[in-house]
Structures are given as structure tokens and as C-alpha cells.
Amino acid sequence: MLQEACQERSGISAIIAGMLLITGGTGFIGSRFTQKLIQSDHAVRVLLRPQKTNPRLPRNVSMEIAVSSLQDPRSLRAALKNVKTVFHFATAEHHFPIADYESVDIQGTRNLIEAARDAGVERMLYLSRVGAEKKSFYPVLKAKAMAEEIIRESGISHTIIRLTDVFGNNDHLTTPIATAVMHSPLILTIPGDGKMNLQPLWIEDLLTCLMLIYEENIFENRTYELGGGEYFNFMAMLKLIVKRMKKNRIILPVSPAYLRLYNLWFKQQQDRFPLSTLWLDLLAVDRTCPLNSLPRTFGLLPARFTHHLDYLERR
């Protein structure tokens, strides 16, 4: 296991030389990981896709910026100059109104891998999802599985982390729920009966794992599933969040098919009511892995979900 591999390296300085490139470095996970790396004096370059709006970069830190989309092989090769390690976090999951998984997650990963091989990149870490499967009915899980396959066949030393749901301030788990609560007129609709199971993983636990993998140079062509230490069904999690926000809402189960039709009509221009199509896909299946995944793999005790929700009260 990863924990044993780290123990074998004890007493050895394993901080990797060379530049590190992060795709998706302005996202919820990527921006925090970038900040942690820079605070640890690692050389970081963030890949930014061209966009009209100002990117949400970590503040008060110094880093290199490379502007390129994952669809531009020439710019990707330039961005990868002197890079030895790539953390690939970029995904179309949270793009609205349309999530182009084919262009970003699949072809984008393929372009990145080809450019990485040309540039002599030695290591790559990819963030996937628990439940990734090429035959999945759900586009996000199918796209993640296809990206995984591209990385496994690349010949580059890699680690693939299949995640459950990561939570923290401005996340993609509790924040959309809190936003839906804030904008719901007393009645809050949810897809189905809310019995699908979730396993929230605290962002700081994930960052600790990522730093450990990088600094101990654990890129051994393996796939790990990581989740928190508790299971919650969606209804129970929703009630916890509503209570923490000190709101009163009547929770109304609605057929997921009706909510999908609603999103289709309004083309997901707003993802806050009732829930985006991505959420409907992810809530259609349990998103869990063994509860001991974090201590077994990394020797870490996962944080309790209810102990780190103070940011919801501020909303």
C-alpha cells in the first residue's frame, strides 16, 4: 500500500526536482493545492485556459502562468517546458451551460499526454471519480474512465485517485446544496427519495494525501479510491446542511426525470434550482468506497463531516 511505500522512503529527502504543472489550478481543489505547494517552496506553473473573465487565482502567492487550452497541442508543449510532474485536475464537470466532456476530459487528456511525452514529463497524477466506468450511462463517469485509460496507456508513471465528494468552503458538494436552500421559496425539491449514499472527504485531508504522493514520489501506476470516514444518504446530508444554515425548508421529493426535463428546457443557465444535470447524474448512484480507504492507504484519520461546516453558517 501507499503508506508502506512512504515508510520505506523515511529518512530520504524525496522532494522532486523540476517544475510542476497543474491543470484546473483555479478550481476548488486545484487552487488550494497550488497554494499549499507554493507555501512549501515548490516550483509551480498553472495552466490557464483562455477566457474572457478574470481567473480565480490564489492570492498573495507567486507562481508561473501558462495560457493554453487542452485543445492546443502546440501551446501545451510550450507550457510543459522543464516540467517533470503534472497534476491533472481539469474537467468539464462544472462548465455551464454545457459540459463538453469529449473535448476537455477525453480529448484534452489525450492532447496533454501527447505533449507530456514530447516534453519528457516523468510523472502524472489524475483526479477521477469513484464509479468511473467506460460503460456507464452517466457522461461524467464514462469520461473519467476513458481519461484514466489514456493515462494508463501513456507510458508515464502515474497515480490515479478516484474520489468520492470533496467538501469545504466553495466546494461542489455542500455549496450547490446551500445555494439551492437559499434560493428555494420554502419548498426545496430533491431528486427521488434521497436514499443514495455519499461519503464526503474533507478538502484538507485530500490535500495532505496529494502532498504526500508528490513529496514522497509515489507514482507507481496504481489507482486508489479515497473517501471520508462516514456514509450519509443525500436526505440526511441535506437536513444537516439546512439545520447548519438555520433555515426552515419543506423537502419535496420529485422524480429525477421531471428535474432533468426542467434542466433541458432552461439549458442549465442557472445551476442553483433545483439541481444541475451533473448533480442528477451523480445522485443516481451511490458514491462510496470502503470507509477505511484513507487510513489504510495513507495512515490518516478522516475528518468528521459535521466538524468542518462552519462556512455554511456564514452563508
C-alpha angles and dihedrals in degrees: 000000000000092000091056092048090053092050090054088057095051114132092023122106102233101173104140119238121226137044122313122214123205123196114199088026094154095055129098095273099027097054093050093046091049090053093049092049093050091048086055091053097250120150106248133186120186121208111221123192114223109265140162096231127068111267119240098243123175109270129236094014132109119232143145119257126208117187113211139121120232087245094065109080094181094053090044091057090052091048090053096055110135090358117141100172132038126196105198109202100142116122140156091227096110099034114121143239090009127017107214100200093165093057100039111025100032111024091027090056090047091052091047092051093050092049091045092054091050090049095049097247109176105191139030136183120197128193111218134163134260106253096035106159131160091222094048118132090220117083097218094053093044092050092049091052092050091049089050090054092051090053094046091053094046098088089230117124106253150169122210118201116198106201135199112208119316118212135197139108111328092006129152094245113050097019097064089047091049091048091051089050092050094050099039116104097231092294118081117195120210131186112260124325096323094239097127111117126239131187110201118207118202114240093231091055090053093048090052090054093048092050091049092052092049101043093043091045094234102170104136103147094260136134122224131189116216131188141147127275098258139059120220127177113228094252092054092048092049092052091050091052094046090050093047090051090050092234132139115223134164106226112218120191112219130183109267088226091064092048091050089052090050091053091047092054094048094037092226093282087151121031097193104081122079100335135298123260088250089059091048090053094048094045091054092077136033112267103205144120131183111312091230094055094111100045093039095051103031106014090241128136107227119236120250115254095226093051095066107044100098090116089067092062090056090058 
